[in-house]
Amino acid sequence: PVSYGGGLRVRYGPVLLDRCDFLRNRNDAEDPRSRFGGGVHFGSVTDATLVRECTFGENTAGRAGAIYLTAGTIETSNFHANQARWMGGAVEATNVSFVNDTFHSNLCLQAEDDADLGGGAIHLSGTCTLQDCTFELDAHRAESGELADEDGGGAIRAVDATVSIAGGSFTGCTSTIHAGTAKNSTDRAGGGAIHAMG
């Protein structure tokens, strides 16, 4: 079965989340690929959806440790120590704008025989923009198994995406596959900070 939102599931919208805290929520469906959004899952929402001045900490899911969002804006929000196994340690986003957000110590922990994964903080697709966002110590880590060259992105993994980044910083983000580590750089591990495909 598919499981949506460990803390909150929003099926339709636009939606406003203003100054909300989502802490230590879990989405524990048996198959990690079917666990969307440890903190919040946004379903069929519009681009008027806004997440503003919210805190997401220590949430976990198979995909999108904190938020799964398919349209809208996340601004002036803080994401720390969220974790996902499949993709997007903090956020999995399609057609989303990020403004002045902070990501710290989020993790995509890839387990054995999972492939085509990553994004320690964010996994992006569609058309996305990031303005003045800060990434620090976010990580993608692959423990073992048969892994693909497409895995990676300590802070951001973008697949079939048009992404614009203006301002902001990336500090100490890493992508580790087996014994190889990329620190804010690109090699077999797929990008210490950013891994973009397509």
Secondary structure, DSSP 8 states (H G I E B T S, - for coil): --EE-SSEEEEES--EEES-EEES-B---SSGGGEE-SSEEEEE--TT-EEES-EEES-EEEE-SSEEESSEEEES-EEES-EEEEE-SSEEEESEEEES-EEES-EEEE-TT--S-B-SSEEEEEEEEEES-EEES-EEEE-SS---TT-B-SSEEEEEEEEEEES-EEES-EEEETTEEEESS-STT--SSEEEE-
